[in-house]
Amino acid sequence: MHRRTPPFAGDSCAAGLGPAERALVARAVRDRFISVAQGPEGKFRYPVGDAGLAGLGYDGALTGRLPAGVRAHFCGVGNPFAAVDACVWPPVCFLPEPDHAEQVSASGSGVPGDMFNDMPDAELDAPVYFGVRFDDGSPAAPHGGTPDTVPHDRCLPPELAACPVRPGDAVLDVGCGAGVDTLCAALLAGPGGAVTGADASPHMLDRARANLAAMDDAIAPAHHAPKQSAPVRFVETGAERLPFASGSFDVVISNGVFSLVVDKPAALREIHRVLRPGGRLRLADQILDGPAPQGPDVVSCWFR
């Protein structure tokens, strides 16, 4: 599902926050991941570890090159390395059947206002279908038909539909956490590439460095063979102010982090700055449908 205007979880809450409140949220996010650094099991409402990797369609041949103890720390919400169907773009948005007619947007989009902030049709980048999927997993369209074929002039260029990381790439993983995606990117970029993991949590970076060491130890018996992955470094930094020169990276990936960033426009500007011309961004995240929580406890907006 691709949409332009609806907010991530914290967007509505971020408006009007002063420096002290923004600092409070940032500190709360860092504090939350102290325990996650010890292991993600039981701390998220979705599968983590090997179950999460498999459920999100990660290539088993790729993740199988990571030690089991490293894979256990995966807690992403998407697969930034997945190839996509170039001619199913924009993707089709599937939603449950609305329960009541009064929920439908007054703008005429047919989308419940509390789910898409009452967007007009022009704001939807994808056709919307209410219903379920066929038994084989393919989308079920209204009235028993199938979704209209997307015009080929709206297809993604093949180079953008493919896995974004290529041999020799310089890759930045924004909000790298325990470094599972960072290490996958290093394997994909190969010895001619370079990969940087960036995270605001020192505890998660400690885990990421431990995972890197575990990966190096796992291949130690084959030290005589040429190294098959890119060199990796980890840097402590928030997404809103990246300490890298402009045009430093071919690819930026981010998995489940932007929903926690306070100033998302600033973070996106920074990503644009550090990408080289023609660079590629793959971002996976959760989106809060409906109004953001209201009340004095602004931190709750970032953990709903």
TORBA-482162 format. One record per residue (C-alpha): residue number from 1; residue in one letter; x, y, z. Coordinates in steps of 0.001 Angstrom, whole numbers. Layout:
BEGIN
<node NUM, A, <X, Y, Z>> ...
//
This chain:
BEGIN
<node 1, M, <0, 0, 0>> <node 2, H, <1436, 3352, -1041>> <node 3, R, <-32, 6631, 176>> <node 4, R, <1208, 10188, 118>> <node 5, T, <-503, 12026, 2912>> <node 6, P, <-1526, 9863, 5881>> <node 7, P, <809, 10128, 8846>> <node 8, F, <3061, 7621, 10470>> <node 9, A, <2162, 6900, 14060>> <node 10, G, <3790, 9986, 15519>> <node 11, D, <3108, 12578, 12821>> <node 12, S, <-16, 14151, 14266>> <node 13, C, <1567, 14223, 17711>> <node 14, A, <4767, 15811, 16406>> <node 15, A, <3009, 18974, 15282>> <node 16, G, <3577, 21716, 17789>> <node 17, L, <5983, 19813, 20008>> <node 18, G, <8627, 21927, 21630>> <node 19, P, <12287, 20969, 22015>> <node 20, A, <11768, 19542, 25508>> <node 21, E, <8886, 17329, 24374>> <node 22, R, <10778, 16126, 21327>> <node 23, A, <13744, 15271, 23532>> <node 24, L, <11396, 13368, 25854>> <node 25, V, <10073, 11250, 22991>> <node 26, A, <13556, 10574, 21646>> <node 27, R, <14719, 9483, 25095>> <node 28, A, <11669, 7240, 25534>> <node 29, V, <12407, 5536, 22204>> <node 30, R, <16015, 4898, 23233>> <node 31, D, <14919, 3595, 26633>> <node 32, R, <12428, 1221, 25088>> <node 33, F, <15159, -556, 23167>> <node 34, I, <17362, -1247, 26170>> <node 35, S, <15439, -4462, 26752>> <node 36, V, <15005, -5192, 23039>> <node 37, A, <18795, -5265, 22733>> <node 38, Q, <18759, -8337, 24960>> <node 39, G, <16332, -10066, 22602>> <node 40, P, <13066, -9156, 20837>> <node 41, E, <11008, -12224, 21779>> <node 42, G, <7759, -11260, 23495>> <node 43, K, <8300, -7522, 23022>> <node 44, F, <6440, -7012, 19736>> <node 45, R, <2975, -7885, 18481>> <node 46, Y, <4318, -9580, 15352>> <node 47, P, <6713, -12466, 14634>> <node 48, V, <10408, -11839, 15193>> <node 49, G, <13560, -13861, 14614>> <node 50, D, <13412, -16675, 12060>> <node 51, A, <9610, -16596, 12009>> <node 52, G, <9641, -12910, 11134>> <node 53, L, <12250, -13347, 8412>> <node 54, A, <10322, -16210, 6836>> <node 55, G, <6974, -14462, 7104>> <node 56, L, <8328, -11362, 5356>> <node 57, G, <9757, -13377, 2484>> <node 58, Y, <13456, -12964, 3139>> <node 59, D, <15611, -15180, 925>> <node 60, G, <16529, -18189, 3038>> <node 61, A, <19742, -18617, 1087>> <node 62, L, <20738, -15124, 2244>> <node 63, T, <19598, -15249, 5863>> <node 64, G, <20948, -18773, 6195>> <node 65, R, <24431, -17290, 5941>> <node 66, L, <23820, -15484, 9235>> <node 67, P, <24354, -17379, 12503>> <node 68, A, <21132, -18478, 14218>> <node 69, G, <21922, -16252, 17193>> <node 70, V, <22065, -13233, 14889>> <node 71, R, <18797, -14069, 13128>> <node 72, A, <17093, -14361, 16522>> <node 73, H, <17458, -10576, 16952>> <node 74, F, <15463, -9685, 13833>> <node 75, C, <12454, -7487, 14645>> <node 76, G, <11739, -5717, 11335>> <node 77, V, <8288, -5093, 9870>> <node 78, G, <9103, -5490, 6166>> <node 79, N, <11646, -6813, 3681>> <node 80, P, <13715, -4019, 2114>> <node 81, F, <15525, -6523, -124>> <node 82, A, <12457, -7996, -1810>> <node 83, A, <12014, -7723, -5551>> <node 84, V, <8589, -6340, -6449>> <node 85, D, <6342, -6895, -9445>> <node 86, A, <7364, -3971, -11625>> <node 87, C, <3953, -3682, -13271>> <node 88, V, <1840, -3857, -10153>> <node 89, W, <2677, -296, -9235>> <node 90, P, <1246, 1493, -7455>> <node 91, P, <251, -1544, -5426>> <node 92, V, <-3391, -2327, -4873>> <node 93, C, <-4698, -1398, -1442>> <node 94, F, <-6946, -4032, 140>> <node 95, L, <-9109, -3214, 3118>> <node 96, P, <-11808, -5105, 5021>> <node 97, E, <-15405, -4508, 4065>> <node 98, P, <-16670, -1417, 5912>> <node 99, D, <-19057, -2342, 8719>> <node 100, H, <-21362, 662, 8339>> <node 101, A, <-22217, 3009, 5506>> <node 102, E, <-21635, 6035, 7704>> <node 103, Q, <-17955, 5107, 7967>> <node 104, V, <-17365, 5818, 4292>> <node 105, S, <-15552, 9049, 3563>> <node 106, A, <-17705, 12044, 2697>> <node 107, S, <-15093, 12977, 96>> <node 108, G, <-16356, 10202, -2149>> <node 109, S, <-13214, 8079, -2113>> <node 110, G, <-15075, 5137, -628>> <node 111, V, <-12381, 4849, 2002>> <node 112, P, <-13377, 5083, 5671>> <node 113, G, <-12398, 8528, 6850>> <node 114, D, <-11023, 7295, 10148>> <node 115, M, <-8637, 5032, 8259>> <node 116, F, <-7264, 7454, 5694>> <node 117, N, <-7894, 10809, 7342>> <node 118, D, <-10739, 11494, 4908>> <node 119, M, <-8465, 11771, 1893>> <node 120, P, <-9981, 12666, -1480>> <node 121, D, <-9487, 10268, -4377>> <node 122, A, <-6643, 12360, -5750>> <node 123, E, <-4591, 11579, -2689>> <node 124, L, <-4712, 7815, -3190>> <node 125, D, <-1802, 6424, -5160>> <node 126, A, <-3360, 2962, -5340>> <node 127, P, <-6774, 1644, -6343>> <node 128, V, <-8719, 550, -3288>> <node 129, Y, <-10630, -2723, -3135>> <node 130, F, <-12736, -3857, -211>> <node 131, G, <-12788, -7577, 353>> <node 132, V, <-10540, -10586, 715>> <node 133, R, <-8021, -12524, -1316>> <node 134, F, <-8506, -15636, -3381>> <node 135, D, <-7479, -19014, -1980>> <node 136, D, <-4198, -18866, -3899>> <node 137, G, <-3323, -15554, -2223>> <node 138, S, <-4099, -13376, -5242>> <node 139, P, <-6244, -10279, -4697>> <node 140, A, <-9991, -10535, -4917>> <node 141, A, <-11594, -7517, -6566>> <node 142, P, <-15150, -6263, -6234>> <node 143, H, <-18027, -8147, -7849>> <node 144, G, <-15958, -11278, -8422>> <node 145, G, <-13682, -9652, -10972>> <node 146, T, <-9976, -8965, -10927>> <node 147, P, <-8199, -5636, -10493>> <node 148, D, <-7656, -3664, -13667>> <node 149, T, <-4268, -4110, -15255>> <node 150, V, <-1956, -1271, -14328>> <node 151, P, <-895, 686, -17438>> <node 152, H, <2679, -66, -18413>> <node 153, D, <3555, 3618, -18307>> <node 154, R, <3066, 3344, -14546>> <node 155, C, <5356, 355, -14147>> <node 156, L, <8451, 695, -12025>> <node 157, P, <11714, 698, -13969>> <node 158, P, <13259, -2788, -13653>> <node 159, E, <16245, -1416, -11756>> <node 160, L, <13911, -96, -9042>> <node 161, A, <11773, -3230, -8894>> <node 162, A, <14765, -5466, -8226>> <node 163, C, <16533, -5920, -4905>> <node 164, P, <18016, -2466, -4268>> <node 165, V, <21451, -3638, -3083>> <node 166, R, <23904, -4606, -5797>> <node 167, P, <27507, -5813, -5637>> <node 168, G, <29833, -2918, -4892>> <node 169, D, <27166, -632, -3420>> <node 170, A, <27677, 1711, -495>> <node 171, V, <24658, 1078, 1745>> <node 172, L, <23260, 2943, 4745>> <node 173, D, <20833, 1202, 7114>> <node 174, V, <18954, 3941, 8992>> <node 175, G, <17794, 2663, 12366>> <node 176, C, <19803, -529, 11992>> <node 177, G, <18891, -1885, 15426>> <node 178, A, <20581, -5237, 16022>> <node 179, G, <22097, -5110, 12556>> <node 180, V, <20380, -8079, 10899>> <node 181, D, <19455, -6103, 7761>> <node 182, T, <22872, -4428, 7859>> <node 183, L, <24604, -7803, 7694>> <node 184, C, <22274, -8985, 4927>> <node 185, A, <23170, -5854, 2973>> <node 186, A, <26872, -6570, 3509>> <node 187, L, <26453, -10021, 1993>> <node 188, L, <24568, -8580, -982>> <node 189, A, <27043, -5725, -1558>> <node 190, G, <29992, -8106, -1426>> <node 191, P, <33626, -7313, -771>> <node 192, G, <33586, -4390, -3192>> <node 193, G, <30875, -2580, -1244>> <node 194, A, <30662, -865, 2129>> <node 195, V, <27786, -889, 4631>> <node 196, T, <27011, 1493, 7484>> <node 197, G, <24451, 842, 10200>> <node 198, A, <23140, 3936, 11987>> <node 199, D, <21052, 3906, 15154>> <node 200, A, <20256, 6279, 18018>> <node 201, S, <20285, 3520, 20647>> <node 202, P, <23716, 2705, 22048>> <node 203, H, <22348, -555, 23449>> <node 204, M, <21118, -1698, 20052>> <node 205, L, <24457, -739, 18530>> <node 206, D, <26232, -2854, 21140>> <node 207, R, <24042, -5770, 20032>> <node 208, A, <24732, -5003, 16377>> <node 209, R, <28489, -5026, 16960>> <node 210, A, <28153, -8305, 18865>> <node 211, N, <26200, -9753, 15953>> <node 212, L, <28882, -8599, 13524>> <node 213, A, <31520, -10295, 15680>> <node 214, A, <29408, -13468, 15790>> <node 215, M, <29189, -13463, 12014>> <node 216, D, <32938, -12974, 11703>> <node 217, D, <33539, -15802, 14190>> <node 218, A, <31226, -18102, 12234>> <node 219, I, <33346, -17740, 9110>> <node 220, A, <36682, -17762, 10952>> <node 221, P, <37508, -21370, 9974>> <node 222, A, <37479, -20224, 6353>> <node 223, H, <39767, -17252, 7034>> <node 224, H, <42001, -18340, 4185>> <node 225, A, <39176, -17776, 1693>> <node 226, P, <38426, -14315, 266>> <node 227, K, <35917, -12350, 2362>> <node 228, Q, <32485, -12532, 748>> <node 229, S, <30806, -9597, 2487>> <node 230, A, <31314, -5848, 2550>> <node 231, P, <33069, -4157, 5466>> <node 232, V, <30567, -2968, 8078>> <node 233, R, <30677, -62, 10521>> <node 234, F, <28113, 1091, 13063>> <node 235, V, <27517, 4749, 13955>> <node 236, E, <25429, 6199, 16783>> <node 237, T, <23162, 8884, 15352>> <node 238, G, <19533, 9846, 14943>> <node 239, A, <17900, 9878, 11525>> <node 240, E, <17211, 13618, 11549>> <node 241, R, <20889, 14623, 11385>> <node 242, L, <23114, 12076, 9669>> <node 243, P, <26866, 12618, 10130>> <node 244, F, <27775, 11658, 6582>> <node 245, A, <28879, 13691, 3583>> <node 246, S, <26355, 14433, 861>> <node 247, G, <26199, 11793, -1846>> <node 248, S, <27879, 9111, 275>> <node 249, F, <25575, 6166, -457>> <node 250, D, <24097, 4286, -3376>> <node 251, V, <21314, 2767, -1281>> <node 252, V, <19507, 3628, 1948>> <node 253, I, <17345, 1031, 3675>> <node 254, S, <15195, 1428, 6782>> <node 255, N, <12983, -1151, 8467>> <node 256, G, <10438, -287, 11159>> <node 257, V, <12134, 2921, 12280>> <node 258, F, <10409, 5936, 10723>> <node 259, S, <7288, 5375, 12809>> <node 260, L, <9467, 6218, 15834>> <node 261, V, <11262, 9236, 14357>> <node 262, V, <9964, 12547, 15716>> <node 263, D, <10827, 14781, 12734>> <node 264, K, <10168, 12597, 9703>> <node 265, P, <10505, 15348, 7057>> <node 266, A, <13957, 16188, 8430>> <node 267, A, <14960, 12529, 8309>> <node 268, L, <13799, 12189, 4708>> <node 269, R, <15692, 15333, 3733>> <node 270, E, <18827, 13873, 5294>> <node 271, I, <18391, 10606, 3427>> <node 272, H, <17970, 12510, 179>> <node 273, R, <21118, 14472, 944>> <node 274, V, <23346, 11475, 1654>> <node 275, L, <22127, 9505, -1370>> <node 276, R, <24075, 9837, -4571>> <node 277, P, <22208, 11035, -7688>> <node 278, G, <20142, 8096, -8864>> <node 279, G, <20413, 6460, -5444>> <node 280, R, <17741, 4131, -4117>> <node 281, L, <15653, 4176, -923>> <node 282, R, <13743, 1173, 427>> <node 283, L, <11691, 1956, 3503>> <node 284, A, <9403, -457, 5361>> <node 285, D, <7269, 598, 8291>> <node 286, Q, <3967, 448, 10099>> <node 287, I, <1347, 3150, 9641>> <node 288, L, <-1220, 4119, 12239>> <node 289, D, <-4719, 4169, 10732>> <node 290, G, <-6961, 6724, 12342>> <node 291, P, <-6349, 9707, 14569>> <node 292, A, <-3280, 9815, 16761>> <node 293, P, <-3856, 9436, 20510>> <node 294, Q, <-4623, 12659, 22315>> <node 295, G, <-3744, 13652, 25841>> <node 296, P, <-877, 14781, 28022>> <node 297, D, <1191, 11617, 27595>> <node 298, V, <2636, 12406, 24191>> <node 299, V, <5037, 9465, 24404>> <node 300, S, <2111, 7092, 23925>> <node 301, C, <1773, 8372, 20359>> <node 302, W, <5018, 6678, 19430>> <node 303, F, <4205, 3264, 20928>> <node 304, R, <577, 2755, 20036>> 
//
